[in-house]
Amino acid sequence: MGRTRIVITGASSGLGEGMARRFAAEGRDLGLCARRLDRLDALRDELVRAHPGITVAVAAVDVTDHDSVVDGFAALRRELGGIDRVIVNAGLGKGARLGTGRADANLETARTNFVGAISQIEAALAVFREQNAGHLVLVSSISADRGLPGSKAVYSASKAGVSALGEALVAELRGTPIRVTTLLPGYVATDMSARAGDTGRMMSTLDAGVSAMVDAIEKEVTRAALPGLTWRAVDVVLRVLPRRLTDRLVGSA
């Protein structure tokens, strides 16, 4: 079955919740993290009822608090008997135009998406180095390729930082039993994307997004833009075409 004990952060909604359901259906044991423990408790009860025999552990974790991350991962490791894979998924999609008096929203986004990712990576790799095995999955965004127009400068920058961490870790851990995967989802219909105002004809369903992510994770690819050929093409286009063209493309998506 491969990696049988999987920790997912940001598991109380959206992509994290969807991945938890998919892995549970495959018989995996899960460690679910988020700030909203009541949502995690409800999800755990649902999953163990639907899939008898699996273990689902939950921990209230604030990824902007490093001690909270370390303590939460340690508790999940004890309950699961180890951790084979950590999916760094917790994040915020909100933001405001820089210089418009909403530094609070932008700083919160940066702390959660980038600094929080560092805390999760530190905690995960400490476990993996001790075990001499593990799979680290970083959930970035297609907007990491190039800052998108609108009020998402800090969000795009924070996700670019996550992608850069993934690339550096692939090089750093080459030749070791620790694998690293970076995922770059395009527009996927989640509560977070709705709150951020992401709409348009290129929006993928939550089911399609989750399916593509789980498939890429199971293959343990180094990097994947998804879901589908459309977002793989967008990934290439954003990195090579002039900005005057890519802004128009993404703005009309």
One Martini backbone bead per residue (centre of mass of N, CA, C, O) as a GRO file, in nm:
protein
  253
    1MET     BB    1   0.050   0.066  -0.007
    2GLY     BB    2   0.275   0.222   0.127
    3ARG     BB    3   0.178   0.505   0.264
    4THR     BB    4  -0.007   0.468   0.573
    5ARG     BB    5   0.089   0.743   0.732
    6ILE     BB    6  -0.103   1.046   0.726
    7VAL     BB    7  -0.041   1.393   0.721
    8ILE     BB    8  -0.285   1.669   0.740
    9THR     BB    9  -0.312   1.992   0.673
   10GLY     BB   10  -0.594   2.161   0.652
   11ALA     BB   11  -0.846   1.928   0.715
   12SER     BB   12  -1.136   2.095   0.764
   13SER     BB   13  -1.115   2.165   0.446
   14GLY     BB   14  -1.129   2.115   0.129
   15LEU     BB   15  -0.853   1.963   0.018
   16GLY     BB   16  -0.788   1.827   0.287
   17GLU     BB   17  -1.060   1.684   0.325
   18GLY     BB   18  -1.058   1.536   0.053
   19MET     BB   19  -0.796   1.373   0.102
   20ALA     BB   20  -0.891   1.226   0.353
   21ARG     BB   21  -1.119   1.067   0.217
   22ARG     BB   22  -0.945   0.922   0.004
   23PHE     BB   23  -0.741   0.779   0.197
   24ALA     BB   24  -0.949   0.632   0.369
   25ALA     BB   25  -1.063   0.458   0.129
   26GLU     BB   26  -0.758   0.319   0.116
   27GLY     BB   27  -0.674   0.257   0.434
   28ARG     BB   28  -0.557   0.494   0.579
   29ASP     BB   29  -0.378   0.653   0.815
   30LEU     BB   30  -0.464   0.952   1.012
   31GLY     BB   31  -0.344   1.298   1.045
   32LEU     BB   32  -0.528   1.576   1.165
   33CYS     BB   33  -0.503   1.931   1.090
   34ALA     BB   34  -0.613   2.223   1.280
   35ARG     BB   35  -0.788   2.475   1.442
   36ARG     BB   36  -1.066   2.311   1.402
   37LEU     BB   37  -1.156   2.063   1.608
   38ASP     BB   38  -1.458   2.014   1.550
   39ARG     BB   39  -1.417   1.938   1.250
   40LEU     BB   40  -1.224   1.701   1.299
   41ASP     BB   41  -1.407   1.526   1.474
   42ALA     BB   42  -1.627   1.488   1.259
   43LEU     BB   43  -1.443   1.360   1.044
   44ARG     BB   44  -1.344   1.122   1.205
   45ASP     BB   45  -1.620   0.991   1.257
   46GLU     BB   46  -1.691   0.950   0.960
   47LEU     BB   47  -1.441   0.774   0.872
   48VAL     BB   48  -1.465   0.535   1.081
   49ARG     BB   49  -1.746   0.452   0.987
   50ALA     BB   50  -1.679   0.408   0.675
   51HIS     BB   51  -1.370   0.282   0.776
   52PRO     BB   52  -1.306   0.020   0.916
   53GLY     BB   53  -0.968   0.005   1.076
   54ILE     BB   54  -0.897   0.287   1.093
   55THR     BB   55  -0.687   0.560   1.182
   56VAL     BB   56  -0.790   0.876   1.347
   57ALA     BB   57  -0.608   1.159   1.408
   58VAL     BB   58  -0.612   1.461   1.612
   59ALA     BB   59  -0.505   1.821   1.585
   60ALA     BB   60  -0.450   2.125   1.722
   61VAL     BB   61  -0.321   2.359   1.474
   62ASP     BB   62  -0.091   2.636   1.450
   63VAL     BB   63   0.123   2.730   1.196
   64THR     BB   64   0.219   3.012   1.344
   65ASP     BB   65   0.306   2.794   1.571
   66HIS     BB   66   0.568   2.603   1.620
   67ASP     BB   67   0.497   2.444   1.878
   68SER     BB   68   0.226   2.340   1.773
   69VAL     BB   69   0.342   2.169   1.547
   70VAL     BB   70   0.534   1.986   1.704
   71ASP     BB   71   0.324   1.877   1.905
   72GLY     BB   72   0.120   1.768   1.699
   73PHE     BB   73   0.307   1.568   1.551
   74ALA     BB   74   0.386   1.405   1.802
   75ALA     BB   75   0.100   1.306   1.871
   76LEU     BB   76   0.044   1.164   1.600
   77ARG     BB   77   0.284   0.971   1.606
   78ARG     BB   78   0.198   0.816   1.854
   79GLU     BB   79  -0.088   0.722   1.752
   80LEU     BB   80   0.028   0.594   1.469
   81GLY     BB   81   0.344   0.492   1.493
   82GLY     BB   82   0.394   0.713   1.276
   83ILE     BB   83   0.536   0.881   0.972
   84ASP     BB   84   0.521   0.881   0.607
   85ARG     BB   85   0.338   1.147   0.554
   86VAL     BB   86   0.339   1.502   0.461
   87ILE     BB   87   0.080   1.752   0.413
   88VAL     BB   88   0.128   2.084   0.313
   89ASN     BB   89  -0.189   2.270   0.322
   90ALA     BB   90  -0.202   2.505   0.486
   91GLY     BB   91  -0.406   2.808   0.417
   92LEU     BB   92  -0.435   3.130   0.254
   93GLY     BB   93  -0.636   3.343   0.015
   94LYS     BB   94  -0.599   3.609   0.120
   95GLY     BB   95  -0.601   3.969   0.040
   96ALA     BB   96  -0.433   4.279  -0.050
   97ARG     BB   97  -0.353   4.562  -0.161
   98LEU     BB   98  -0.079   4.716  -0.156
   99GLY     BB   99  -0.116   5.016   0.033
  100THR     BB  100  -0.442   4.990   0.164
  101GLY     BB  101  -0.436   4.914   0.489
  102ARG     BB  102  -0.394   4.565   0.479
  103ALA     BB  103  -0.150   4.431   0.641
  104ASP     BB  104  -0.285   4.213   0.811
  105ALA     BB  105  -0.366   4.019   0.580
  106ASN     BB  106  -0.082   3.986   0.452
  107LEU     BB  107   0.071   3.883   0.702
  108GLU     BB  108  -0.107   3.636   0.754
  109THR     BB  109  -0.052   3.499   0.484
  110ALA     BB  110   0.258   3.478   0.511
  111ARG     BB  111   0.268   3.320   0.777
  112THR     BB  112   0.101   3.078   0.688
  113ASN     BB  113   0.222   2.994   0.399
  114PHE     BB  114   0.538   3.021   0.474
  115VAL     BB  115   0.618   3.005   0.773
  116GLY     BB  116   0.434   2.763   0.826
  117ALA     BB  117   0.580   2.573   0.630
  118ILE     BB  118   0.847   2.566   0.780
  119SER     BB  119   0.741   2.435   1.037
  120GLN     BB  120   0.638   2.176   0.899
  121ILE     BB  121   0.906   2.089   0.775
  122GLU     BB  122   1.070   2.066   1.029
  123ALA     BB  123   0.890   1.852   1.169
  124ALA     BB  124   0.894   1.638   0.945
  125LEU     BB  125   1.208   1.602   0.904
  126ALA     BB  126   1.272   1.510   1.186
  127VAL     BB  127   1.121   1.245   1.154
  128PHE     BB  128   1.251   1.137   0.888
  129ARG     BB  129   1.544   1.132   0.985
  130GLU     BB  130   1.496   0.931   1.215
  131GLN     BB  131   1.362   0.709   1.013
  132ASN     BB  132   1.482   0.721   0.716
  133ALA     BB  133   1.189   0.830   0.613
  134GLY     BB  134   0.977   0.990   0.358
  135HIS     BB  135   0.696   1.222   0.261
  136LEU     BB  136   0.693   1.542   0.114
  137VAL     BB  137   0.414   1.775   0.081
  138LEU     BB  138   0.361   2.064  -0.126
  139VAL     BB  139   0.120   2.325  -0.133
  140SER     BB  140   0.077   2.535  -0.375
  141SER     BB  141   0.063   2.733  -0.684
  142ILE     BB  142   0.018   2.867  -0.993
  143SER     BB  143   0.094   3.162  -0.881
  144ALA     BB  144   0.406   3.099  -0.844
  145ASP     BB  145   0.503   3.160  -1.136
  146ARG     BB  146   0.312   3.433  -1.128
  147GLY     BB  147   0.191   3.713  -1.059
  148LEU     BB  148  -0.127   3.815  -1.008
  149PRO     BB  149  -0.380   3.992  -1.068
  150GLY     BB  150  -0.465   4.206  -0.812
  151SER     BB  151  -0.489   4.092  -0.454
  152LYS     BB  152  -0.222   3.853  -0.484
  153ALA     BB  153   0.078   3.912  -0.416
  154VAL     BB  154   0.128   3.764  -0.143
  155TYR     BB  155   0.021   3.492  -0.218
  156SER     BB  156   0.214   3.439  -0.455
  157ALA     BB  157   0.476   3.475  -0.290
  158SER     BB  158   0.424   3.250  -0.082
  159LYS     BB  159   0.406   3.020  -0.300
  160ALA     BB  160   0.685   3.065  -0.420
  161GLY     BB  161   0.830   2.987  -0.161
  162VAL     BB  162   0.730   2.696  -0.152
  163SER     BB  163   0.851   2.609  -0.423
  164ALA     BB  164   1.146   2.675  -0.347
  165LEU     BB  165   1.164   2.475  -0.119
  166GLY     BB  166   1.113   2.223  -0.287
  167GLU     BB  167   1.357   2.250  -0.478
  168ALA     BB  168   1.577   2.253  -0.256
  169LEU     BB  169   1.501   1.976  -0.125
  170VAL     BB  170   1.556   1.795  -0.361
  171ALA     BB  171   1.860   1.857  -0.362
  172GLU     BB  172   1.927   1.801  -0.058
  173LEU     BB  173   1.779   1.490  -0.068
  174ARG     BB  174   1.947   1.359  -0.259
  175GLY     BB  175   1.998   1.011  -0.187
  176THR     BB  176   1.759   0.978  -0.007
  177PRO     BB  177   1.457   0.847   0.161
  178ILE     BB  178   1.351   1.140   0.091
  179ARG     BB  179   1.063   1.279  -0.037
  180VAL     BB  180   0.956   1.539  -0.284
  181THR     BB  181   0.649   1.733  -0.329
  182THR     BB  182   0.506   1.966  -0.569
  183LEU     BB  183   0.203   2.147  -0.578
  184LEU     BB  184   0.000   2.319  -0.854
  185PRO     BB  185  -0.283   2.451  -0.830
  186GLY     BB  186  -0.544   2.564  -0.963
  187TYR     BB  187  -0.862   2.634  -1.002
  188VAL     BB  188  -1.052   2.546  -0.715
  189ALA     BB  189  -1.351   2.451  -0.567
  190THR     BB  190  -1.361   2.637  -0.275
  191ASP     BB  191  -1.407   2.823  -0.004
  192MET     BB  192  -1.147   2.988  -0.042
  193SER     BB  193  -1.192   3.070  -0.342
  194ALA     BB  194  -1.460   3.214  -0.293
  195ARG     BB  195  -1.351   3.430  -0.093
  196ALA     BB  196  -1.128   3.527  -0.316
  197GLY     BB  197  -1.287   3.536  -0.610
  198ASP     BB  198  -1.264   3.267  -0.769
  199THR     BB  199  -1.344   3.264  -1.114
  200GLY     BB  200  -1.447   3.066  -1.399
  201ARG     BB  201  -1.392   2.850  -1.670
  202MET     BB  202  -1.122   2.711  -1.515
  203MET     BB  203  -1.276   2.582  -1.299
  204SER     BB  204  -1.242   2.327  -1.076
  205THR     BB  205  -1.333   2.071  -0.916
  206LEU     BB  206  -1.286   1.925  -0.623
  207ASP     BB  207  -1.265   1.633  -0.723
  208ALA     BB  208  -1.050   1.687  -0.940
  209GLY     BB  209  -0.835   1.804  -0.754
  210VAL     BB  210  -0.806   1.567  -0.558
  211SER     BB  211  -0.744   1.342  -0.760
  212ALA     BB  212  -0.483   1.469  -0.875
  213MET     BB  213  -0.329   1.493  -0.609
  214VAL     BB  214  -0.331   1.197  -0.521
  215ASP     BB  215  -0.193   1.086  -0.772
  216ALA     BB  216   0.074   1.249  -0.744
  217ILE     BB  217   0.144   1.153  -0.460
  218GLU     BB  218   0.160   0.846  -0.520
  219LYS     BB  219   0.394   0.894  -0.741
  220GLU     BB  220   0.609   1.099  -0.635
  221VAL     BB  221   0.647   1.355  -0.763
  222THR     BB  222   0.816   1.654  -0.780
  223ARG     BB  223   0.612   1.800  -0.998
  224ALA     BB  224   0.267   1.953  -1.016
  225ALA     BB  225   0.032   2.057  -1.240
  226LEU     BB  226  -0.320   2.118  -1.151
  227PRO     BB  227  -0.569   1.984  -1.324
  228GLY     BB  228  -0.463   1.864  -1.599
  229LEU     BB  229  -0.365   1.991  -1.905
  230THR     BB  230  -0.437   2.284  -1.866
  231TRP     BB  231  -0.246   2.344  -1.614
  232ARG     BB  232   0.013   2.254  -1.750
  233ALA     BB  233   0.003   2.473  -1.966
  234VAL     BB  234  -0.011   2.721  -1.783
  235ASP     BB  235   0.259   2.672  -1.646
  236VAL     BB  236   0.426   2.722  -1.900
  237VAL     BB  237   0.316   2.997  -1.989
  238LEU     BB  238   0.389   3.162  -1.727
  239ARG     BB  239   0.712   3.106  -1.775
  240VAL     BB  240   0.736   3.226  -2.101
  241LEU     BB  241   0.544   3.449  -2.139
  242PRO     BB  242   0.440   3.745  -2.162
  243ARG     BB  243   0.268   3.941  -1.946
  244ARG     BB  244   0.050   4.063  -2.140
  245LEU     BB  245  -0.065   3.768  -2.188
  246THR     BB  246  -0.098   3.632  -1.905
  247ASP     BB  247  -0.290   3.837  -1.776
  248ARG     BB  248  -0.518   3.786  -1.976
  249LEU     BB  249  -0.556   3.486  -1.931
  250VAL     BB  250  -0.603   3.483  -1.619
  251GLY     BB  251  -0.820   3.711  -1.608
  252SER     BB  252  -1.022   3.514  -1.795
  253ALA     BB  253  -1.052   3.246  -1.608
   0.00000   0.00000   0.00000
